[in-house]
Amino acid sequence: MSVQESTYESEAVQEGSTSSPDCGQSLLSETPGTRKAHDFVYLAYSVFFWIEPVIHRELRSWLYFAAAYSAFVAMYCLMVLGTTKWLRRAALIAIAVLGLIYTPYNEGFIGVYIYVAAFLPFMVERVRNVVLLVLATCIGMFALGYFLHLNAWTWSTLTFVALASGGANIVHAQQRRAARELGMAHEEIERLAKLAERERIARDLHDVLGHTLSVVVLKSELAGRLFEQDARRAKQEIGEVEQIARTALSDVRQAIRGYRSAGLMAEIERARATLDAAGVSLASVPAIPPFRPGEESVVSLLVREAVTNIIRHAAASSARIEFQQESGKTILTIEDNGRGGIRQEGNGLRGMRERVAALSGKFNIESNRGTRLLIEIPRLEQGQAL
């Protein structure tokens, strides 16, 4: 008998595991309350149980058979509809015990152990254990037929069928479990990918909007102070606020598409203009070493976030951006002469650290006198992918 489409198996955890308890979930991912009708099709194999009562045509034989067969069907239904693995296992054990008790009165009932051997692979997780149990079942059938002097052809044939069904279902059950575990792994990978993407979007929007909104606030405050003193200059500042807002909208659209930077040089020029508006002088624009596209995008965002922090928190009057190339790495230094004293990293600094780590680089902060960011980015060999 083959029950390869049976929905009976143990939970996703191995025996003895302290993880998930009995959930009753099958290899076909069907909960116990939604078992398919085909699970009961295998009762058709119990037709062999009827042979001896039909041949003998004795009332006592029929009464014994009616009691035994009713108990078998009840245990089978419990095995199908059981809500826990222990309840289903108990039903399978009860079927085995019933076979031991009733087989002396009906030699065809030894076929009940085919059900036991066939369902064991879906009840027991560990391959070694289920192999031993299937072999024990077949040996028990052999011993039962031999010592009860049953028809040799009957019990030897049914023992072979039980061994074949159990062996085939061991392979089938393991394939089902492997497929389910692979599906769970794919779901976990997809979940982690979505989580990483959400974090990336949050980090990118923080970098883009944090910088731009800081400039908008700065220029708006400046325009407010100049409104009565120099209306023309105030109008100019408001016009720049409008332009910056439009640029921010474009940046957000580019961030959504993943194209956020117009280039490192353009970012440094933007940083200079932003710092000038805040009254912070920037040292002469440094020579920019060559970066790969992915690296340049990250470095541009690092510069943007660092400048945003200088404007917001540093209270500095000067800043410096410098690139140095050493053997196997490029060192970016961004420093200011502000108040320093960083005690805890906020979202911006954490985002910078994560970006550098993604490039296998190093990110260090010195904040005793002013703030100094030291960023080391390894240079990839020619032809090596990011």
ChimeraX attribute file (.defattr): number of C-alpha atoms within 10 A of each C-alpha:
attribute: neighborCount
match mode: 1-to-1
recipient: residues
	/A:1	17
	/A:2	19
	/A:3	20
	/A:4	19
	/A:5	13
	/A:6	23
	/A:7	25
	/A:8	31
	/A:9	24
	/A:10	28
	/A:11	23
	/A:12	21
	/A:13	14
	/A:14	13
	/A:15	13
	/A:16	6
	/A:17	9
	/A:18	8
	/A:19	11
	/A:20	10
	/A:21	12
	/A:22	15
	/A:23	14
	/A:24	25
	/A:25	19
	/A:26	21
	/A:27	24
	/A:28	15
	/A:29	12
	/A:30	14
	/A:31	15
	/A:32	19
	/A:33	11
	/A:34	9
	/A:35	18
	/A:36	13
	/A:37	7
	/A:38	12
	/A:39	17
	/A:40	14
	/A:41	11
	/A:42	13
	/A:43	13
	/A:44	8
	/A:45	14
	/A:46	17
	/A:47	11
	/A:48	14
	/A:49	20
	/A:50	16
	/A:51	14
	/A:52	18
	/A:53	20
	/A:54	11
	/A:55	8
	/A:56	11
	/A:57	10
	/A:58	11
	/A:59	10
	/A:60	11
	/A:61	15
	/A:62	16
	/A:63	12
	/A:64	15
	/A:65	20
	/A:66	14
	/A:67	11
	/A:68	21
	/A:69	18
	/A:70	12
	/A:71	15
	/A:72	22
	/A:73	15
	/A:74	14
	/A:75	21
	/A:76	21
	/A:77	15
	/A:78	17
	/A:79	24
	/A:80	20
	/A:81	19
	/A:82	20
	/A:83	17
	/A:84	18
	/A:85	22
	/A:86	15
	/A:87	16
	/A:88	24
	/A:89	21
	/A:90	16
	/A:91	21
	/A:92	24
	/A:93	14
	/A:94	17
	/A:95	24
	/A:96	20
	/A:97	13
	/A:98	20
	/A:99	24
	/A:100	17
	/A:101	13
	/A:102	18
	/A:103	20
	/A:104	16
	/A:105	13
	/A:106	20
	/A:107	22
	/A:108	24
	/A:109	27
	/A:110	26
	/A:111	25
	/A:112	24
	/A:113	27
	/A:114	28
	/A:115	23
	/A:116	24
	/A:117	32
	/A:118	26
	/A:119	28
	/A:120	26
	/A:121	29
	/A:122	28
	/A:123	23
	/A:124	23
	/A:125	21
	/A:126	15
	/A:127	14
	/A:128	9
	/A:129	14
	/A:130	21
	/A:131	18
	/A:132	11
	/A:133	18
	/A:134	26
	/A:135	17
	/A:136	13
	/A:137	22
	/A:138	25
	/A:139	14
	/A:140	15
	/A:141	24
	/A:142	18
	/A:143	13
	/A:144	19
	/A:145	22
	/A:146	14
	/A:147	8
	/A:148	11
	/A:149	12
	/A:150	18
	/A:151	12
	/A:152	12
	/A:153	10
	/A:154	14
	/A:155	23
	/A:156	17
	/A:157	12
	/A:158	22
	/A:159	24
	/A:160	15
	/A:161	20
	/A:162	27
	/A:163	22
	/A:164	19
	/A:165	23
	/A:166	32
	/A:167	18
	/A:168	16
	/A:169	23
	/A:170	26
	/A:171	13
	/A:172	17
	/A:173	27
	/A:174	17
	/A:175	13
	/A:176	18
	/A:177	20
	/A:178	14
	/A:179	13
	/A:180	16
	/A:181	13
	/A:182	12
	/A:183	12
	/A:184	12
	/A:185	12
	/A:186	12
	/A:187	12
	/A:188	12
	/A:189	12
	/A:190	12
	/A:191	12
	/A:192	12
	/A:193	12
	/A:194	12
	/A:195	12
	/A:196	12
	/A:197	12
	/A:198	12
	/A:199	13
	/A:200	17
	/A:201	15
	/A:202	14
	/A:203	18
	/A:204	21
	/A:205	17
	/A:206	16
	/A:207	23
	/A:208	23
	/A:209	17
	/A:210	18
	/A:211	23
	/A:212	22
	/A:213	16
	/A:214	17
	/A:215	24
	/A:216	21
	/A:217	12
	/A:218	18
	/A:219	23
	/A:220	17
	/A:221	15
	/A:222	17
	/A:223	23
	/A:224	15
	/A:225	13
	/A:226	16
	/A:227	15
	/A:228	10
	/A:229	11
	/A:230	11
	/A:231	14
	/A:232	13
	/A:233	14
	/A:234	21
	/A:235	15
	/A:236	13
	/A:237	23
	/A:238	19
	/A:239	14
	/A:240	16
	/A:241	21
	/A:242	13
	/A:243	13
	/A:244	17
	/A:245	17
	/A:246	12
	/A:247	13
	/A:248	19
	/A:249	15
	/A:250	13
	/A:251	22
	/A:252	18
	/A:253	13
	/A:254	15
	/A:255	18
	/A:256	13
	/A:257	9
	/A:258	14
	/A:259	12
	/A:260	20
	/A:261	20
	/A:262	13
	/A:263	13
	/A:264	20
	/A:265	16
	/A:266	12
	/A:267	19
	/A:268	20
	/A:269	12
	/A:270	15
	/A:271	21
	/A:272	20
	/A:273	16
	/A:274	25
	/A:275	22
	/A:276	14
	/A:277	16
	/A:278	20
	/A:279	14
	/A:280	20
	/A:281	18
	/A:282	19
	/A:283	12
	/A:284	10
	/A:285	13
	/A:286	13
	/A:287	10
	/A:288	14
	/A:289	10
	/A:290	10
	/A:291	16
	/A:292	11
	/A:293	12
	/A:294	10
	/A:295	19
	/A:296	18
	/A:297	19
	/A:298	20
	/A:299	23
	/A:300	20
	/A:301	22
	/A:302	25
	/A:303	22
	/A:304	22
	/A:305	22
	/A:306	25
	/A:307	24
	/A:308	25
	/A:309	18
	/A:310	26
	/A:311	23
	/A:312	16
	/A:313	12
	/A:314	19
	/A:315	18
	/A:316	22
	/A:317	17
	/A:318	17
	/A:319	21
	/A:320	16
	/A:321	21
	/A:322	16
	/A:323	15
	/A:324	14
	/A:325	15
	/A:326	10
	/A:327	7
	/A:328	11
	/A:329	15
	/A:330	19
	/A:331	18
	/A:332	21
	/A:333	17
	/A:334	21
	/A:335	25
	/A:336	26
	/A:337	19
	/A:338	21
	/A:339	16
	/A:340	20
	/A:341	13
	/A:342	15
	/A:343	7
	/A:344	8
	/A:345	11
	/A:346	9
	/A:347	13
	/A:348	19
	/A:349	18
	/A:350	13
	/A:351	22
	/A:352	22
	/A:353	18
	/A:354	17
	/A:355	21
	/A:356	21
	/A:357	14
	/A:358	13
	/A:359	17
	/A:360	12
	/A:361	18
	/A:362	17
	/A:363	19
	/A:364	12
	/A:365	15
	/A:366	14
	/A:367	18
	/A:368	12
	/A:369	13
	/A:370	19
	/A:371	24
	/A:372	22
	/A:373	19
	/A:374	17
	/A:375	23
	/A:376	24
	/A:377	22
	/A:378	19
	/A:379	19
	/A:380	14
	/A:381	8
	/A:382	6
	/A:383	6
	/A:384	7
	/A:385	7
	/A:386	10
